[in-house]
Amino acid sequence: LRETCPKVQLVCPNQCGAVDLLRDQVAAHRKTCPREKVHCYYANAGCNFHDMRTALPRHHEQNVTYHMQLISQTGEQNKELIVKANADFALDAVRLEKGITDLAMKNRELTSMVATLREERVNADRKLEAMQSMMDRFSQQMVTVMARTSMSGSMAFSGITSPTSPPAMQ
């Protein structure tokens, strides 16, 4: 319970002299603890200082010139990065424009192909309708022929001849 209870009383882990800290207050205390090890404000520029918070003001006072050199170098490096990034962006823009132009041309080609295919489909549908109509007429003619053939056969069997049928053989 002593290792996990948020209300247990502790002393500062940096031994700054703060006592009677509740466990859930330790993190907040460390943000202001004079003995907490901190990095220099110019760490992002390249300063490697890492010492107690109480030593930080003196470090800043003694290293103004050094920090300004770091900032200057960082500024130059950032300037170079910006120039390179701008060149990369310009190259990417040219590539994108070419890609857009290529896609637009391909889109025109595909649109033309779709129009051609639609036209071919309309023509094929018309041909299909014409063929269907011919098939319907042919079927009707077949029915008529079959009916006549059937009638001719039954008349011949009965000895009656149709005016259109050939004379029956005797």
N, CA, C and O of each residue as an XYZ file, in Angstrom:
680
protein
N       0.830     -1.193      0.000
C       0.000      0.000      0.000
C       0.873      1.256      0.000
O       0.543      2.253     -0.641
N       1.976      1.192      0.718
C       2.871      2.345      0.789
C       3.437      2.701     -0.588
O       3.723      3.869     -0.851
N       3.605      1.696     -1.480
C       4.190      1.940     -2.809
C       3.171      2.474     -3.805
O       3.562      2.979     -4.857
N       1.885      2.380     -3.511
C       0.877      2.779     -4.490
C      -0.104      3.832     -3.997
O      -0.733      4.497     -4.820
N      -0.257      4.007     -2.728
C      -1.244      4.944     -2.186
C      -0.891      6.382     -2.578
O       0.220      6.835     -2.300
N      -1.821      7.111     -3.221
C      -1.520      8.486     -3.657
C      -1.412      9.478     -2.503
O      -0.903     10.582     -2.695
N      -1.867      9.122     -1.338
C      -1.856     10.052     -0.207
C      -0.755      9.765      0.813
O      -0.720     10.402      1.866
N       0.135      8.831      0.530
C       1.225      8.536      1.449
C       2.219      9.706      1.411
O       2.442     10.285      0.348
N       2.806     10.052      2.534
C       3.744     11.169      2.607
C       5.141     10.692      2.233
O       5.610      9.653      2.697
N       5.800     11.490      1.369
C       7.145     11.168      0.898
C       8.035     12.394      1.021
O       7.557     13.502      1.265
N       9.349     12.180      0.847
C      10.297     13.294      0.755
C      10.662     13.439     -0.711
O      10.443     12.514     -1.494
N      11.206     14.563     -1.091
C      11.586     14.820     -2.486
C      12.619     13.785     -2.935
O      13.596     13.555     -2.222
N      12.426     13.154     -4.104
C      13.393     12.166     -4.583
C      14.739     12.793     -4.937
O      15.746     12.090     -5.024
N      14.765     14.120     -5.144
C      16.022     14.805     -5.452
C      16.727     15.309     -4.186
O      17.804     15.900     -4.254
N      16.110     15.068     -3.055
C      16.666     15.442     -1.758
C      16.904     16.946     -1.645
O      17.952     17.403     -1.190
N      15.890     17.695     -2.077
C      15.994     19.155     -1.984
C      15.606     19.658     -0.600
O      15.804     20.832     -0.290
N      15.065     18.794      0.219
C      14.667     19.194      1.570
C      13.161     19.251      1.722
O      12.665     19.403      2.839
N      12.416     19.132      0.628
C      10.954     19.132      0.733
C      10.522     17.811      1.368
O      10.892     16.723      0.927
N       9.720     17.961      2.427
C       9.206     16.778      3.120
C       7.688     16.889      3.163
O       7.122     17.924      2.812
N       7.055     15.847      3.583
C       5.599     15.822      3.686
C       4.910     16.018      2.330
O       3.809     16.566      2.265
N       5.566     15.565      1.239
C       4.923     15.583     -0.081
C       4.034     14.364     -0.193
O       4.447     13.254      0.144
N       2.828     14.561     -0.661
C       1.967     13.411     -0.938
C       2.404     12.826     -2.273
O       2.864     13.544     -3.161
N       2.252     11.499     -2.401
C       2.708     10.825     -3.630
C       2.133     11.505     -4.874
O       2.845     11.683     -5.862
N       0.846     11.889     -4.837
C       0.244     12.485     -6.021
C       0.683     13.937     -6.250
O       0.250     14.563     -7.218
N       1.546     14.484     -5.361
C       2.080     15.837     -5.533
C       3.529     15.820     -6.035
O       4.062     16.864     -6.412
N       4.160     14.666     -6.043
C       5.589     14.573     -6.387
C       5.846     15.052     -7.813
O       6.798     15.798     -8.041
N       5.025     14.644     -8.776
C       5.244     15.041    -10.175
C       5.191     16.563    -10.318
O       6.028     17.147    -11.006
N       4.228     17.200     -9.681
C       4.116     18.666     -9.746
C       5.323     19.318     -9.062
O       5.843     20.319     -9.556
N       5.768     18.767     -7.942
C       6.938     19.323     -7.232
C       8.187     19.259     -8.107
O       8.990     20.193     -8.118
N       8.347     18.167     -8.833
C       9.559     17.993     -9.647
C       9.658     19.056    -10.738
O      10.759     19.370    -11.191
N       8.528     19.612    -11.166
C       8.555     20.653    -12.202
C       9.155     21.959    -11.695
O       9.541     22.818    -12.488
N       9.234     22.108    -10.370
C       9.812     23.331     -9.796
C      10.962     23.051     -8.823
O      11.575     23.981     -8.298
N      11.248     21.780     -8.588
C      12.282     21.398     -7.630
C      13.633     21.984     -8.067
O      14.033     21.809     -9.219
N      14.334     22.671     -7.168
C      15.620     23.280     -7.525
C      16.707     22.245     -7.832
O      17.675     22.557     -8.525
N      16.559     21.032     -7.328
C      17.586     20.006     -7.557
C      17.240     19.050     -8.715
O      18.002     18.132     -9.018
N      16.076     19.281     -9.360
C      15.697     18.440    -10.512
C      16.681     18.716    -11.645
O      17.024     19.868    -11.909
N      17.135     17.651    -12.316
C      18.051     17.823    -13.450
C      17.230     18.266    -14.658
O      16.209     17.667    -14.994
N      17.707     19.331    -15.299
C      17.002     19.905    -16.449
C      17.985     20.129    -17.595
O      19.200     20.156    -17.403
N      17.426     20.288    -18.786
C      18.233     20.616    -19.963
C      18.202     22.122    -20.168
O      17.287     22.804    -19.707
N      19.180     22.617    -20.844
C      19.261     24.040    -21.188
C      18.103     24.390    -22.122
O      17.624     23.543    -22.876
N      17.663     25.637    -22.065
C      16.604     26.096    -22.956
C      17.032     26.010    -24.427
O      16.189     25.982    -25.323
N      18.329     25.971    -24.664
C      18.866     25.932    -26.029
C      19.272     24.507    -26.447
O      20.074     24.326    -27.363
N      18.715     23.517    -25.774
C      19.039     22.124    -26.099
C      18.665     21.805    -27.551
O      19.395     21.081    -28.227
N      17.548     22.331    -28.031
C      17.138     22.071    -29.419
C      18.106     22.678    -30.422
O      18.175     22.235    -31.568
N      18.844     23.675    -30.002
C      19.834     24.298    -30.880
C      21.182     23.575    -30.788
O      22.074     23.818    -31.601
N      21.328     22.681    -29.791
C      22.556     21.905    -29.691
C      23.292     22.001    -28.375
O      24.342     21.375    -28.227
N      22.789     22.762    -27.404
C      23.464     22.862    -26.107
C      23.242     21.567    -25.322
O      22.117     21.079    -25.215
N      24.325     21.023    -24.778
C      24.270     19.730    -24.086
C      24.155     19.844    -22.568
O      24.269     18.831    -21.879
N      23.934     21.035    -22.027
C      23.826     21.219    -20.586
C      22.698     20.356    -20.023
O      21.582     20.357    -20.544
N      23.003     19.619    -18.949
C      22.010     18.824    -18.240
C      22.481     18.763    -16.791
O      23.368     17.983    -16.441
N      21.860     19.613    -15.944
C      22.287     19.708    -14.553
C      21.091     20.159    -13.723
O      19.974     20.270    -14.229
N      21.345     20.418    -12.424
C      20.271     20.842    -11.539
C      19.704     22.194    -11.983
O      20.403     23.037    -12.545
N      18.392     22.364    -11.704
C      17.699     23.599    -12.073
C      18.398     24.822    -11.474
O      18.408     25.884    -12.097
N      18.981     24.695    -10.281
C      19.659     25.837     -9.643
C      20.885     26.288    -10.437
O      21.285     27.446    -10.324
N      21.492     25.407    -11.237
C      22.682     25.761    -12.017
C      22.317     26.402    -13.365
O      23.187     26.958    -14.036
N      21.060     26.332    -13.759
C      20.638     26.806    -15.083
C      20.840     28.317    -15.276
O      21.369     28.711    -16.315
N      20.446     29.183    -14.330
C      20.641     30.624    -14.546
C      22.120     30.982    -14.760
O      22.445     31.777    -15.641
N      22.992     30.406    -13.969
C      24.431     30.675    -14.112
C      24.919     30.185    -15.477
O      25.692     30.873    -16.144
N      24.465     28.987    -15.896
C      24.844     28.457    -17.219
C      24.422     29.435    -18.310
O      25.200     29.707    -19.224
N      23.216     29.963    -18.231
C      22.734     30.903    -19.242
C      23.581     32.169    -19.262
O      23.945     32.661    -20.330
N      23.892     32.691    -18.088
C      24.709     33.919    -18.004
C      26.092     33.711    -18.604
O      26.601     34.591    -19.298
N      26.704     32.568    -18.347
C      28.066     32.312    -18.790
C      28.157     31.872    -20.257
O      29.251     31.837    -20.820
N      27.036     31.542    -20.872
C      27.081     30.974    -22.217
C      26.233     31.738    -23.235
O      25.751     31.149    -24.203
N      26.052     33.023    -23.029
C      25.236     33.833    -23.951
C      25.805     33.773    -25.363
O      25.074     33.517    -26.320
N      27.109     34.009    -25.495
C      27.738     34.007    -26.821
C      27.603     32.627    -27.477
O      27.268     32.518    -28.657
N      27.870     31.588    -26.698
C      27.758     30.225    -27.215
C      26.335     29.937    -27.692
O      26.139     29.359    -28.761
N      25.347     30.342    -26.898
C      23.955     30.107    -27.273
C      23.589     30.876    -28.540
O      22.847     30.369    -29.380
N      24.110     32.107    -28.681
C      23.826     32.890    -29.884
C      24.464     32.236    -31.117
O      23.883     32.245    -32.202
N      25.657     31.674    -30.940
C      26.294     30.952    -32.052
C      25.451     29.731    -32.450
O      25.255     29.459    -33.635
N      24.957     29.003    -31.441
C      24.103     27.847    -31.729
C      22.846     28.270    -32.489
O      22.441     27.621    -33.454
N      22.240     29.362    -32.041
C      21.026     29.847    -32.716
C      21.341     30.269    -34.141
O      20.576     29.993    -35.065
N      22.469     30.936    -34.313
C      22.872     31.362    -35.655
C      23.097     30.163    -36.571
O      22.634     30.139    -37.712
N      23.817     29.168    -36.050
C      24.058     27.954    -36.844
C      22.735     27.246    -37.164
O      22.516     26.769    -38.277
N      21.879     27.196    -36.167
C      20.580     26.551    -36.371
C      19.778     27.312    -37.422
O      19.109     26.713    -38.263
N      19.855     28.648    -37.362
C      19.163     29.479    -38.354
C      19.675     29.200    -39.758
O      18.891     29.082    -40.700
N      21.009     29.093    -39.898
C      21.597     28.788    -41.214
C      21.174     27.400    -41.690
O      20.830     27.200    -42.855
N      21.210     26.449    -40.754
C      20.783     25.093    -41.131
C      19.311     25.078    -41.542
O      18.938     24.417    -42.510
N      18.484     25.806    -40.805
C      17.063     25.877    -41.143
C      16.862     26.542    -42.505
O      16.007     26.137    -43.292
N      17.679     27.583    -42.764
C      17.601     28.279    -44.053
C      17.922     27.312    -45.195
O      17.236     27.298    -46.217
N      18.963     26.510    -45.012
C      19.339     25.517    -46.030
C      18.222     24.484    -46.207
O      17.892     24.087    -47.324
N      17.661     24.067    -45.093
C      16.559     23.092    -45.172
C      15.351     23.673    -45.899
O      14.681     22.985    -46.669
N      15.087     24.954    -45.641
C      13.952     25.606    -46.309
C      14.203     25.714    -47.805
O      13.301     25.465    -48.605
N      15.427     26.086    -48.193
C      15.760     26.181    -49.619
C      15.602     24.809    -50.275
O      15.019     24.696    -51.353
N      16.121     23.773    -49.623
C      15.997     22.425    -50.174
C      14.538     21.989    -50.237
O      14.107     21.394    -51.225
N      13.780     22.284    -49.188
C      12.361     21.911    -49.163
C      11.602     22.627    -50.283
O      10.747     22.032    -50.938
N      11.920     23.909    -50.497
C      11.264     24.652    -51.581
C      11.595     24.042    -52.936
O      10.720     23.936    -53.796
N      12.842     23.641    -53.135
C      13.232     23.001    -54.396
C      12.495     21.672    -54.554
O      12.017     21.345    -55.640
N      12.408     20.908    -53.464
C      11.676     19.641    -53.507
C      10.199     19.869    -53.818
O       9.598     19.138    -54.605
N       9.620     20.903    -53.184
C       8.210     21.210    -53.440
C       8.000     21.611    -54.897
O       7.021     21.204    -55.524
N       8.922     22.411    -55.433
C       8.802     22.837    -56.834
C       8.867     21.623    -57.761
O       8.092     21.519    -58.712
N       9.795     20.708    -57.479
C       9.912     19.497    -58.285
C       8.642     18.647    -58.163
O       8.141     18.116    -59.154
N       8.136     18.528    -56.945
C       6.894     17.787    -56.745
C       5.738     18.437    -57.490
O       4.892     17.745    -58.057
N       5.700     19.764    -57.489
C       4.630     20.478    -58.199
C       4.693     20.193    -59.694
O       3.660     19.988    -60.330
N       5.904     20.179    -60.262
C       6.060     19.871    -61.685
C       5.591     18.445    -61.961
O       4.883     18.195    -62.937
N       5.985     17.525    -61.108
C       5.558     16.125    -61.275
C       4.039     15.994    -61.171
O       3.412     15.273    -61.947
N       3.465     16.697    -60.207
C       2.018     16.641    -60.041
C       1.297     17.228    -61.250
O       0.302     16.672    -61.716
N       1.800     18.351    -61.755
C       1.187     18.954    -62.941
C       1.254     18.006    -64.127
O       0.282     17.871    -64.870
N       2.401     17.345    -64.311
C       2.534     16.384    -65.410
C       1.560     15.234    -65.195
O       0.904     14.784    -66.134
N       1.470     14.760    -63.951
C       0.539     13.680    -63.647
C      -0.899     14.083    -63.925
O      -1.679     13.290    -64.452
N      -1.250     15.310    -63.573
C      -2.605     15.813    -63.828
C      -2.862     15.899    -65.327
O      -3.930     15.514    -65.804
N      -1.876     16.408    -66.068
C      -2.013     16.498    -67.528
C      -2.176     15.110    -68.132
O      -3.034     14.900    -68.988
N      -1.356     14.163    -67.689
C      -1.455     12.789    -68.194
C      -2.819     12.185    -67.869
O      -3.429     11.527    -68.712
N      -3.289     12.410    -66.654
C      -4.591     11.877    -66.260
C      -5.722     12.527    -67.059
O      -6.686     11.857    -67.429
N      -5.604     13.820    -67.323
C      -6.635     14.504    -68.111
C      -6.680     13.931    -69.528
O      -7.758     13.721    -70.084
N      -5.498     13.680    -70.110
C      -5.449     13.105    -71.450
C      -6.048     11.692    -71.435
O      -6.828     11.337    -72.318
N      -5.688     10.907    -70.448
C      -6.222      9.549    -70.335
C      -7.737      9.596    -70.134
O      -8.463      8.761    -70.673
N      -8.211     10.569    -69.362
C      -9.641     10.729    -69.134
C     -10.357     11.045    -70.448
O     -11.429     10.501    -70.715
N      -9.770     11.926    -71.272
C     -10.369     12.240    -72.578
C     -10.428     10.994    -73.453
O     -11.434     10.742    -74.116
N      -9.344     10.211    -73.453
C      -9.308      8.981    -74.245
C     -10.396      8.014    -73.780
O     -11.121      7.440    -74.593
N     -10.499      7.843    -72.475
C     -11.491      6.913    -71.932
C     -12.915      7.414    -72.192
O     -13.808      6.617    -72.479
N     -13.128      8.715    -72.094
C     -14.441      9.281    -72.380
C     -14.813      9.023    -73.831
O     -15.955      8.676    -74.132
N     -13.847      9.193    -74.731
C     -14.084      8.924    -76.148
C     -14.399      7.447    -76.373
O     -15.297      7.103    -77.140
N     -13.645      6.576    -75.690
C     -13.892      5.139    -75.823
C     -15.289      4.776    -75.317
O     -15.982      3.963    -75.929
N     -15.694      5.373    -74.213
C     -17.021      5.108    -73.661
C     -18.096      5.550    -74.651
O     -19.077      4.837    -74.864
N     -17.913      6.732    -75.259
C     -18.886      7.217    -76.244
C     -18.961      6.266    -77.431
O     -20.049      5.958    -77.917
N     -17.806      5.803    -77.897
C     -17.779      4.857    -79.017
C     -18.484      3.556    -78.639
O     -19.274      3.021    -79.418
N     -18.197      3.058    -77.453
C     -18.836      1.817    -76.999
C     -20.349      1.991    -76.847
O     -21.109      1.072    -77.153
N     -20.783      3.142    -76.387
C     -22.228      3.395    -76.266
C     -22.878      3.392    -77.646
O     -23.949      2.817    -77.838
N     -22.218      4.040    -78.601
C     -22.726      4.083    -79.973
C     -22.785      2.675    -80.562
O     -23.767      2.309    -81.208
N     -21.729      1.887    -80.337
C     -21.711      0.517    -80.828
C     -22.819     -0.309    -80.176
O     -23.426     -1.163    -80.822
N     -23.078     -0.052    -78.907
C     -24.141     -0.782    -78.217
C     -25.501     -0.418    -78.793
O     -26.344     -1.295    -78.986
N     -25.727      0.864    -79.070
C     -27.003      1.290    -79.665
C     -27.182      0.605    -81.015
O     -28.264      0.110    -81.330
N     -26.101      0.580    -81.820
C     -26.176     -0.080    -83.124
C     -26.435     -1.576    -82.960
O     -27.235     -2.155    -83.695
N     -25.764     -2.195    -82.006
C     -25.966     -3.623    -81.764
C     -27.396     -3.885    -81.293
O     -28.006     -4.877    -81.693
N     -27.930     -3.009    -80.454
C     -29.316     -3.162    -79.995
C     -30.284     -3.061    -81.174
O     -31.248     -3.822    -81.259
N     -30.023     -2.120    -82.080
C     -30.878     -1.977    -83.278
C     -30.812     -3.236    -84.132
O     -31.838     -3.735    -84.593
N     -29.603     -3.747    -84.342
C     -29.450     -4.969    -85.135
C     -30.163     -6.130    -84.456
O     -30.819     -6.938    -85.114
N     -30.031     -6.206    -83.148
C     -30.689     -7.267    -82.402
C     -32.207     -7.171    -82.540
O     -32.885     -8.181    -82.724
N     -32.737     -5.942    -82.451
C     -34.178     -5.753    -82.625
C     -34.607     -6.175    -84.025
O     -35.636     -6.832    -84.184
N     -33.820     -5.801    -85.052
C     -34.142     -6.174    -86.430
C     -34.108     -7.689    -86.583
O     -34.989     -8.273    -87.214
N     -33.094     -8.322    -86.009
C     -32.996     -9.781    -86.091
C     -34.164    -10.438    -85.341
O     -34.713    -11.438    -85.803
N     -34.535     -9.886    -84.208
C     -35.659    -10.425    -83.447
C     -36.940    -10.305    -84.255
O     -37.758    -11.224    -84.275
N     -37.111     -9.165    -84.923
C     -38.287     -8.957    -85.771
C     -38.306     -9.967    -86.913
O     -39.347    -10.540    -87.233
N     -37.128    -10.180    -87.528
C     -37.036    -11.166    -88.608
C     -37.358    -12.559    -88.077
O     -38.061    -13.325    -88.736
N     -36.858    -12.889    -86.909
C     -37.118    -14.193    -86.312
C     -38.610    -14.363    -86.018
O     -39.165    -15.445    -86.211
N     -39.252    -13.297    -85.554
C     -40.684    -13.361    -85.283
C     -41.451    -13.616    -86.581
O     -42.347    -14.459    -86.618
N     -41.094    -12.876    -87.664
C     -41.755    -13.087    -88.965
C     -41.499    -14.505    -89.470
O     -42.404    -15.172    -89.970
N     -40.256    -14.951    -89.331
C     -39.907    -16.299    -89.775
C     -40.720    -17.334    -89.003
O     -41.218    -18.297    -89.584
N     -40.851    -17.130    -87.692
C     -41.627    -18.056    -86.870
C     -43.084    -18.072    -87.314
O     -43.705    -19.133    -87.388
N     -43.630    -16.888    -87.611
C     -45.020    -16.821    -88.077
C     -45.173    -17.547    -89.417
O     -46.152    -18.258    -89.643
N     -44.189    -17.355    -90.299
C     -44.232    -18.036    -91.591
C     -44.128    -19.543    -91.392
O     -44.807    -20.304    -92.081
N     -43.310    -19.971    -90.484
C     -43.158    -21.401    -90.212
C     -44.465    -21.985    -89.699
O     -44.856    -23.089    -90.077
N     -45.130    -21.236    -88.842
C     -46.412    -21.702    -88.312
C     -47.406    -21.846    -89.452
O     -48.145    -22.827    -89.537
N     -47.409    -20.850    -90.324
C     -48.320    -20.891    -91.477
C     -47.992    -22.078    -92.368
O     -48.889    -22.817    -92.772
N     -46.724    -22.267    -92.674
C     -46.300    -23.379    -93.528
C     -46.644    -24.702    -92.857
O     -47.141    -25.613    -93.518
N     -46.394    -24.823    -91.578
C     -46.682    -26.059    -90.853
C     -48.179    -26.337    -90.859
O     -48.620    -27.478    -90.998
N     -48.948    -25.260    -90.705
C     -50.400    -25.440    -90.709
C     -50.863    -25.916    -92.075
O     -51.702    -26.811    -92.172
N     -50.323    -25.325    -93.124
C     -50.700    -25.730    -94.478
C     -50.257    -27.164    -94.745
O     -50.993    -27.958    -95.331
N     -49.050    -27.477    -94.309
C     -48.530    -28.822    -94.510
C     -49.399    -29.815    -93.763
O     -49.699    -30.893    -94.277
N     -49.795    -29.469    -92.582
C     -50.625    -30.343    -91.777
C     -51.989    -30.519    -92.443
O     -52.529    -31.625    -92.480
N     -52.537    -29.436    -92.964
C     -53.837    -29.512    -93.635
C     -53.712    -30.320    -94.918
O     -54.587    -31.132    -95.222
N     -52.646    -30.114    -95.672
C     -52.448    -30.841    -96.923
C     -52.342    -32.322    -96.636
O     -52.887    -33.147    -97.369
N     -51.651    -32.653    -95.585
C     -51.474    -34.057    -95.232
C     -52.797    -34.685    -94.860
O     -53.064    -35.815    -95.269
N     -53.625    -34.013    -94.114
C     -54.900    -34.588    -93.705
C     -55.867    -34.655    -94.880
O     -56.688    -35.570    -94.941
N     -55.793    -33.712    -95.812
C     -56.654    -33.746    -96.995
C     -56.235    -34.871    -97.918
O     -57.075    -35.564    -98.493
N     -54.937    -35.047    -98.055
C     -54.455    -36.124    -98.930
C     -54.869    -37.460    -98.356
O     -55.208    -38.386    -99.093
N     -54.841    -37.556    -97.057
C     -55.218    -38.811    -96.424
C     -56.702    -39.118    -96.662
O     -57.105    -40.273    -96.800
N     -57.494    -38.049    -96.705
C     -58.925    -38.244    -96.914
C     -59.286    -38.263    -98.385
O     -60.446    -38.494    -98.729
N     -58.339    -38.031    -99.246
C     -58.577    -38.053   -100.681
C     -58.950    -36.707   -101.231
O     -59.211    -36.586   -102.428
N     -58.985    -35.704   -100.412
C     -59.300    -34.345   -100.860
C     -57.998    -33.649   -101.112
O     -57.063    -33.752   -100.317
N     -57.927    -32.945   -102.203
C     -56.692    -32.229   -102.517
C     -56.925    -30.746   -102.345
O     -58.028    -30.237   -102.544
N     -55.928    -30.111   -101.996
C     -55.962    -28.665   -101.831
C     -55.652    -28.040   -103.162
O     -54.870    -28.604   -103.927
N     -56.231    -26.898   -103.475
C     -55.935    -26.269   -104.761
C     -54.461    -25.933   -104.901
O     -53.974    -25.797   -106.023
N     -53.742    -25.797   -103.809
C     -52.317    -25.450   -103.894
C     -51.435    -26.647   -103.789
O     -50.233    -26.549   -104.038
N     -52.000    -27.810   -103.420
C     -51.158    -28.975   -103.247
C     -51.109    -29.782   -104.545
O     -52.061    -29.712   -105.323
N     -50.077    -30.521   -104.807
C     -49.977    -31.316   -106.022
C     -50.995    -32.462   -105.951
O     -51.399    -32.864   -104.860
N     -51.411    -32.992   -107.118
C     -52.388    -34.075   -107.128
C     -51.842    -35.307   -106.403
O     -50.652    -35.619   -106.468
N     -52.726    -35.973   -105.734
C     -52.347    -37.177   -104.999
C     -52.048    -38.311   -105.968
O     -52.692    -38.420   -107.012
N     -51.120    -39.120   -105.648
C     -50.738    -40.256   -106.505
C     -51.675    -41.417   -106.231
O     -52.078    -41.644   -105.090
N     -52.029    -42.172   -107.307
C     -52.952    -43.278   -107.146
C     -52.275    -44.584   -107.333
O     -52.914    -45.631   -107.231
